[in-house]
Amino acid sequence: MQRFATVIRLKPEKEEEYRRLHAAAWPGVLAALKRAHIGNYSIFLRDGLLFSYLEYGGDNYAEDTAAIAEDPDTRAWWALTDPCQQPLDSAAEGEWWAPAEEVFHLD
């Protein structure tokens, strides 16, 4: 099992909308994540920063996440959620959610 964490900024004026969307996440989006071997997925909010954590149980993360990006439900979902977000200043060129480095883990 691989663990991934990422960070992005939430636009303050979009917090209510973002919360509302995630309170009723679309079944098709959730199914695409599961098909891509993603589980134990959480998004946390603190001081305007969104922190996501997920566990990946597949064999090819790049291929599986590319399949998510091609999913029509997910693309429609992102059209609603992306305007709520703003990449961190430290994000690489073209990077949306910036990866966070794991510095400690306890099983």
VMD Tcl script that builds the backbone (N, CA, C; Angstrom):
set m [mol new atoms 321]
animate dup $m
set s [atomselect $m all]
$s set {name element resname resid chain x y z} {
  {N N MET 1 A 0.844 -1.181 0.000}
  {CA C MET 1 A 0.000 0.000 0.000}
  {C C MET 1 A 0.891 1.245 0.000}
  {N N GLN 2 A 0.642 2.147 -0.921}
  {CA C GLN 2 A 1.364 3.415 -0.960}
  {C C GLN 2 A 0.464 4.510 -0.392}
  {N N ARG 3 A 1.069 5.445 0.316}
  {CA C ARG 3 A 0.342 6.578 0.889}
  {C C ARG 3 A 0.751 7.847 0.147}
  {N N PHE 4 A -0.224 8.684 -0.146}
  {CA C PHE 4 A 0.025 9.956 -0.809}
  {C C PHE 4 A -0.677 11.069 -0.054}
  {N N ALA 5 A 0.005 12.196 0.080}
  {CA C ALA 5 A -0.585 13.386 0.690}
  {C C ALA 5 A -0.287 14.573 -0.208}
  {N N THR 6 A -1.275 15.456 -0.346}
  {CA C THR 6 A -1.104 16.644 -1.163}
  {C C THR 6 A -1.781 17.829 -0.480}
  {N N VAL 7 A -1.392 19.028 -0.916}
  {CA C VAL 7 A -1.886 20.254 -0.304}
  {C C VAL 7 A -2.257 21.252 -1.405}
  {N N ILE 8 A -3.307 22.024 -1.149}
  {CA C ILE 8 A -3.710 23.112 -2.034}
  {C C ILE 8 A -4.437 24.152 -1.183}
  {N N ARG 9 A -4.490 25.353 -1.660}
  {CA C ARG 9 A -5.197 26.420 -0.942}
  {C C ARG 9 A -6.675 26.419 -1.353}
  {N N LEU 10 A -7.561 26.679 -0.390}
  {CA C LEU 10 A -8.988 26.841 -0.655}
  {C C LEU 10 A -9.304 28.323 -0.653}
  {N N LYS 11 A -9.915 28.800 -1.725}
  {CA C LYS 11 A -10.289 30.212 -1.784}
  {C C LYS 11 A -11.352 30.477 -0.713}
  {N N PRO 12 A -11.126 31.457 0.160}
  {CA C PRO 12 A -12.041 31.683 1.290}
  {C C PRO 12 A -13.492 31.871 0.869}
  {N N GLU 13 A -13.725 32.561 -0.229}
  {CA C GLU 13 A -15.089 32.817 -0.671}
  {C C GLU 13 A -15.762 31.566 -1.250}
  {N N LYS 14 A -14.999 30.485 -1.429}
  {CA C LYS 14 A -15.526 29.243 -1.995}
  {C C LYS 14 A -15.678 28.122 -0.962}
  {N N GLU 15 A -15.365 28.409 0.311}
  {CA C GLU 15 A -15.393 27.348 1.318}
  {C C GLU 15 A -16.771 26.699 1.441}
  {N N GLU 16 A -17.814 27.491 1.519}
  {CA C GLU 16 A -19.163 26.921 1.670}
  {C C GLU 16 A -19.517 26.018 0.488}
  {N N GLU 17 A -19.217 26.480 -0.713}
  {CA C GLU 17 A -19.500 25.678 -1.909}
  {C C GLU 17 A -18.707 24.378 -1.904}
  {N N TYR 18 A -17.431 24.452 -1.536}
  {CA C TYR 18 A -16.568 23.273 -1.513}
  {C C TYR 18 A -17.078 22.249 -0.495}
  {N N ARG 19 A -17.465 22.743 0.668}
  {CA C ARG 19 A -18.016 21.850 1.694}
  {C C ARG 19 A -19.314 21.192 1.205}
  {N N ARG 20 A -20.181 21.986 0.579}
  {CA C ARG 20 A -21.452 21.475 0.075}
  {C C ARG 20 A -21.214 20.383 -0.972}
  {N N LEU 21 A -20.300 20.619 -1.890}
  {CA C LEU 21 A -19.995 19.620 -2.911}
  {C C LEU 21 A -19.512 18.312 -2.288}
  {N N HIS 22 A -18.619 18.411 -1.344}
  {CA C HIS 22 A -18.047 17.200 -0.760}
  {C C HIS 22 A -18.981 16.505 0.230}
  {N N ALA 23 A -19.957 17.210 0.722}
  {CA C ALA 23 A -20.959 16.573 1.585}
  {C C ALA 23 A -21.842 15.625 0.784}
  {N N ALA 24 A -21.868 15.805 -0.525}
  {CA C ALA 24 A -22.665 14.955 -1.409}
  {C C ALA 24 A -21.833 14.582 -2.635}
  {N N ALA 25 A -20.665 14.010 -2.377}
  {CA C ALA 25 A -19.765 13.628 -3.475}
  {C C ALA 25 A -20.492 12.700 -4.450}
  {N N TRP 26 A -20.259 12.913 -5.723}
  {CA C TRP 26 A -20.961 12.167 -6.763}
  {C C TRP 26 A -20.555 10.692 -6.777}
  {N N PRO 27 A -21.506 9.786 -6.858}
  {CA C PRO 27 A -21.197 8.351 -6.904}
  {C C PRO 27 A -20.249 7.975 -8.046}
  {N N GLY 28 A -20.391 8.599 -9.207}
  {CA C GLY 28 A -19.500 8.279 -10.333}
  {C C GLY 28 A -18.059 8.646 -10.061}
  {N N VAL 29 A -17.841 9.742 -9.349}
  {CA C VAL 29 A -16.485 10.169 -8.981}
  {C C VAL 29 A -15.890 9.181 -7.981}
  {N N LEU 30 A -16.688 8.796 -7.003}
  {CA C LEU 30 A -16.218 7.829 -6.005}
  {C C LEU 30 A -15.905 6.481 -6.652}
  {N N ALA 31 A -16.730 6.073 -7.608}
  {CA C ALA 31 A -16.492 4.807 -8.313}
  {C C ALA 31 A -15.194 4.862 -9.121}
  {N N ALA 32 A -14.916 6.000 -9.744}
  {CA C ALA 32 A -13.669 6.139 -10.509}
  {C C ALA 32 A -12.457 6.015 -9.595}
  {N N LEU 33 A -12.536 6.594 -8.416}
  {CA C LEU 33 A -11.442 6.474 -7.443}
  {C C LEU 33 A -11.238 5.018 -7.042}
  {N N LYS 34 A -12.312 4.322 -6.766}
  {CA C LYS 34 A -12.207 2.917 -6.359}
  {C C LYS 34 A -11.665 2.049 -7.486}
  {N N ARG 35 A -12.106 2.325 -8.725}
  {CA C ARG 35 A -11.568 1.572 -9.877}
  {C C ARG 35 A -10.064 1.781 -10.015}
  {N N ALA 36 A -9.593 2.934 -9.572}
  {CA C ALA 36 A -8.165 3.266 -9.652}
  {C C ALA 36 A -7.395 2.791 -8.420}
  {N N HIS 37 A -8.016 1.944 -7.618}
  {CA C HIS 37 A -7.360 1.338 -6.451}
  {C C HIS 37 A -7.034 2.356 -5.362}
  {N N ILE 38 A -7.849 3.405 -5.264}
  {CA C ILE 38 A -7.655 4.429 -4.239}
  {C C ILE 38 A -8.677 4.226 -3.144}
  {N N GLY 39 A -8.200 4.229 -1.920}
  {CA C GLY 39 A -9.064 4.069 -0.759}
  {C C GLY 39 A -8.544 4.880 0.406}
  {N N ASN 40 A -9.266 4.817 1.491}
  {CA C ASN 40 A -8.911 5.557 2.704}
  {C C ASN 40 A -8.523 6.994 2.344}
  {N N TYR 41 A -9.390 7.633 1.561}
  {CA C TYR 41 A -9.121 8.967 1.020}
  {C C TYR 41 A -9.837 9.999 1.875}
  {N N SER 42 A -9.102 10.980 2.346}
  {CA C SER 42 A -9.661 12.046 3.173}
  {C C SER 42 A -9.120 13.386 2.709}
  {N N ILE 43 A -9.936 14.426 2.893}
  {CA C ILE 43 A -9.487 15.797 2.679}
  {C C ILE 43 A -9.778 16.564 3.961}
  {N N PHE 44 A -8.768 17.243 4.478}
  {CA C PHE 44 A -8.881 18.022 5.710}
  {C C PHE 44 A -8.706 19.501 5.371}
  {N N LEU 45 A -9.301 20.374 6.182}
  {CA C LEU 45 A -9.191 21.815 5.988}
  {C C LEU 45 A -8.706 22.471 7.263}
  {N N ARG 46 A -7.720 23.346 7.107}
  {CA C ARG 46 A -7.221 24.129 8.239}
  {C C ARG 46 A -6.634 25.433 7.709}
  {N N ASP 47 A -7.108 26.541 8.252}
  {CA C ASP 47 A -6.555 27.858 7.915}
  {C C ASP 47 A -6.424 28.077 6.411}
  {N N GLY 48 A -7.435 27.675 5.672}
  {CA C GLY 48 A -7.433 27.906 4.238}
  {C C GLY 48 A -6.634 26.914 3.415}
  {N N LEU 49 A -6.063 25.903 4.056}
  {CA C LEU 49 A -5.305 24.878 3.332}
  {C C LEU 49 A -6.073 23.564 3.344}
  {N N LEU 50 A -6.181 22.961 2.174}
  {CA C LEU 50 A -6.750 21.627 2.049}
  {C C LEU 50 A -5.601 20.629 2.031}
  {N N PHE 51 A -5.708 19.607 2.859}
  {CA C PHE 51 A -4.714 18.544 2.942}
  {C C PHE 51 A -5.416 17.246 2.589}
  {N N SER 52 A -4.934 16.560 1.570}
  {CA C SER 52 A -5.551 15.282 1.201}
  {C C SER 52 A -4.595 14.141 1.531}
  {N N TYR 53 A -5.204 13.028 1.907}
  {CA C TYR 53 A -4.459 11.804 2.190}
  {C C TYR 53 A -5.207 10.665 1.524}
  {N N LEU 54 A -4.457 9.787 0.843}
  {CA C LEU 54 A -5.072 8.604 0.254}
  {C C LEU 54 A -4.096 7.445 0.276}
  {N N GLU 55 A -4.674 6.265 0.158}
  {CA C GLU 55 A -3.872 5.052 0.063}
  {C C GLU 55 A -4.140 4.413 -1.296}
  {N N TYR 56 A -3.061 4.000 -1.948}
  {CA C TYR 56 A -3.136 3.414 -3.281}
  {C C TYR 56 A -2.692 1.965 -3.219}
  {N N GLY 57 A -3.562 1.074 -3.712}
  {CA C GLY 57 A -3.263 -0.349 -3.654}
  {C C GLY 57 A -3.054 -1.002 -5.001}
  {N N GLY 58 A -2.863 -0.230 -6.046}
  {CA C GLY 58 A -2.662 -0.791 -7.383}
  {C C GLY 58 A -1.191 -0.974 -7.715}
  {N N ASP 59 A -0.946 -1.244 -8.991}
  {CA C ASP 59 A 0.418 -1.505 -9.465}
  {C C ASP 59 A 1.001 -0.388 -10.320}
  {N N ASN 60 A 0.155 0.542 -10.790}
  {CA C ASN 60 A 0.641 1.588 -11.681}
  {C C ASN 60 A -0.124 2.874 -11.384}
  {N N TYR 61 A 0.394 3.659 -10.459}
  {CA C TYR 61 A -0.284 4.876 -10.002}
  {C C TYR 61 A -0.495 5.861 -11.147}
  {N N ALA 62 A 0.509 6.053 -11.972}
  {CA C ALA 62 A 0.398 6.997 -13.088}
  {C C ALA 62 A -0.723 6.584 -14.039}
  {N N GLU 63 A -0.802 5.313 -14.358}
  {CA C GLU 63 A -1.839 4.822 -15.262}
  {C C GLU 63 A -3.224 4.950 -14.622}
  {N N ASP 64 A -3.326 4.585 -13.377}
  {CA C ASP 64 A -4.620 4.654 -12.693}
  {C C ASP 64 A -5.099 6.091 -12.514}
  {N N THR 65 A -4.212 7.010 -12.196}
  {CA C THR 65 A -4.639 8.403 -12.049}
  {C C THR 65 A -4.946 9.034 -13.406}
  {N N ALA 66 A -4.290 8.578 -14.452}
  {CA C ALA 66 A -4.625 9.052 -15.798}
  {C C ALA 66 A -6.039 8.601 -16.173}
  {N N ALA 67 A -6.414 7.394 -15.765}
  {CA C ALA 67 A -7.773 6.903 -16.029}
  {C C ALA 67 A -8.803 7.750 -15.281}
  {N N ILE 68 A -8.480 8.159 -14.072}
  {CA C ILE 68 A -9.374 9.048 -13.325}
  {C C ILE 68 A -9.554 10.349 -14.102}
  {N N ALA 69 A -8.481 10.899 -14.609}
  {CA C ALA 69 A -8.525 12.172 -15.327}
  {C C ALA 69 A -9.332 12.083 -16.624}
  {N N GLU 70 A -9.493 10.900 -17.164}
  {CA C GLU 70 A -10.277 10.709 -18.391}
  {C C GLU 70 A -11.745 10.406 -18.101}
  {N N ASP 71 A -12.083 10.149 -16.858}
  {CA C ASP 71 A -13.455 9.807 -16.483}
  {C C ASP 71 A -14.364 11.031 -16.636}
  {N N PRO 72 A -15.460 10.917 -17.397}
  {CA C PRO 72 A -16.341 12.077 -17.625}
  {C C PRO 72 A -16.952 12.659 -16.341}
  {N N ASP 73 A -17.358 11.802 -15.416}
  {CA C ASP 73 A -17.911 12.308 -14.148}
  {C C ASP 73 A -16.864 13.103 -13.377}
  {N N THR 74 A -15.653 12.585 -13.347}
  {CA C THR 74 A -14.583 13.269 -12.621}
  {C C THR 74 A -14.253 14.603 -13.277}
  {N N ARG 75 A -14.221 14.644 -14.584}
  {CA C ARG 75 A -13.932 15.896 -15.281}
  {C C ARG 75 A -15.014 16.948 -14.988}
  {N N ALA 76 A -16.267 16.521 -14.932}
  {CA C ALA 76 A -17.362 17.435 -14.602}
  {C C ALA 76 A -17.251 17.897 -13.142}
  {N N TRP 77 A -16.853 16.993 -12.265}
  {CA C TRP 77 A -16.654 17.312 -10.844}
  {C C TRP 77 A -15.544 18.354 -10.690}
  {N N TRP 78 A -14.437 18.129 -11.378}
  {CA C TRP 78 A -13.321 19.070 -11.310}
  {C C TRP 78 A -13.701 20.449 -11.844}
  {N N ALA 79 A -14.611 20.489 -12.808}
  {CA C ALA 79 A -15.065 21.786 -13.334}
  {C C ALA 79 A -15.753 22.603 -12.240}
  {N N LEU 80 A -16.301 21.924 -11.237}
  {CA C LEU 80 A -16.932 22.605 -10.102}
  {C C LEU 80 A -15.956 22.857 -8.960}
  {N N THR 81 A -15.070 21.895 -8.690}
  {CA C THR 81 A -14.184 22.033 -7.534}
  {C C THR 81 A -12.925 22.844 -7.827}
  {N N ASP 82 A -12.398 22.761 -9.035}
  {CA C ASP 82 A -11.160 23.479 -9.350}
  {C C ASP 82 A -11.264 24.993 -9.114}
  {N N PRO 83 A -12.380 25.644 -9.465}
  {CA C PRO 83 A -12.464 27.088 -9.206}
  {C C PRO 83 A -12.447 27.452 -7.718}
  {N N CYS 84 A -12.625 26.469 -6.860}
  {CA C CYS 84 A -12.585 26.703 -5.413}
  {C C CYS 84 A -11.149 26.691 -4.882}
  {N N GLN 85 A -10.226 26.208 -5.682}
  {CA C GLN 85 A -8.864 25.948 -5.227}
  {C C GLN 85 A -7.860 26.876 -5.885}
  {N N GLN 86 A -6.724 27.013 -5.206}
  {CA C GLN 86 A -5.612 27.803 -5.743}
  {C C GLN 86 A -4.312 27.087 -5.374}
  {N N PRO 87 A -3.505 26.709 -6.363}
  {CA C PRO 87 A -2.246 26.028 -6.054}
  {C C PRO 87 A -1.355 26.865 -5.133}
  {N N LEU 88 A -0.558 26.191 -4.360}
  {CA C LEU 88 A 0.406 26.877 -3.497}
  {C C LEU 88 A 1.457 27.575 -4.349}
  {N N ASP 89 A 2.027 28.634 -3.809}
  {CA C ASP 89 A 3.105 29.340 -4.516}
  {C C ASP 89 A 4.284 28.411 -4.794}
  {N N SER 90 A 4.478 27.407 -3.933}
  {CA C SER 90 A 5.607 26.490 -4.084}
  {C C SER 90 A 5.312 25.324 -5.027}
  {N N ALA 91 A 4.102 25.253 -5.576}
  {CA C ALA 91 A 3.766 24.163 -6.497}
  {C C ALA 91 A 4.596 24.295 -7.777}
  {N N ALA 92 A 4.937 23.160 -8.336}
  {CA C ALA 92 A 5.696 23.144 -9.589}
  {C C ALA 92 A 4.804 23.643 -10.731}
  {N N GLU 93 A 5.429 24.053 -11.801}
  {CA C GLU 93 A 4.696 24.515 -12.984}
  {C C GLU 93 A 3.710 23.434 -13.433}
  {N N GLY 94 A 2.444 23.811 -13.587}
  {CA C GLY 94 A 1.417 22.874 -14.017}
  {C C GLY 94 A 0.886 21.961 -12.927}
  {N N GLU 95 A 1.402 22.061 -11.734}
  {CA C GLU 95 A 0.975 21.208 -10.616}
  {C C GLU 95 A -0.223 21.846 -9.924}
  {N N TRP 96 A -1.244 21.069 -9.654}
  {CA C TRP 96 A -2.434 21.590 -8.970}
  {C C TRP 96 A -2.288 21.310 -7.486}
  {N N TRP 97 A -2.614 20.105 -7.042}
  {CA C TRP 97 A -2.367 19.706 -5.653}
  {C C TRP 97 A -0.872 19.407 -5.528}
  {N N ALA 98 A -0.190 20.057 -4.607}
  {CA C ALA 98 A 1.254 19.863 -4.438}
  {C C ALA 98 A 1.515 18.686 -3.498}
  {N N PRO 99 A 2.415 17.788 -3.871}
  {CA C PRO 99 A 2.710 16.652 -2.996}
  {C C PRO 99 A 3.365 17.107 -1.696}
  {N N ALA 100 A 3.012 16.404 -0.630}
  {CA C ALA 100 A 3.620 16.647 0.678}
  {C C ALA 100 A 4.534 15.469 1.002}
  {N N GLU 101 A 5.649 15.761 1.598}
  {CA C GLU 101 A 6.631 14.731 1.946}
  {C C GLU 101 A 6.260 14.085 3.286}
  {N N GLU 102 A 6.258 12.768 3.294}
  {CA C GLU 102 A 6.019 12.049 4.553}
  {C C GLU 102 A 7.303 12.097 5.388}
  {N N VAL 103 A 7.203 12.598 6.600}
  {CA C VAL 103 A 8.372 12.671 7.475}
  {C C VAL 103 A 8.242 11.747 8.684}
  {N N PHE 104 A 7.047 11.150 8.860}
  {CA C PHE 104 A 6.850 10.206 9.957}
  {C C PHE 104 A 5.655 9.327 9.651}
  {N N HIS 105 A 5.740 8.065 10.045}
  {CA C HIS 105 A 4.614 7.142 9.895}
  {C C HIS 105 A 4.679 6.104 10.999}
  {N N LEU 106 A 3.527 5.782 11.571}
  {CA C LEU 106 A 3.409 4.716 12.565}
  {C C LEU 106 A 2.294 3.798 12.130}
  {N N ASP 107 A 2.587 2.514 11.977}
  {CA C ASP 107 A 1.542 1.522 11.678}
  {C C ASP 107 A 0.858 1.111 12.953}
}
mol reanalyze $m
mol bondsrecalc $m
mol representation Tube
mol addrep $m
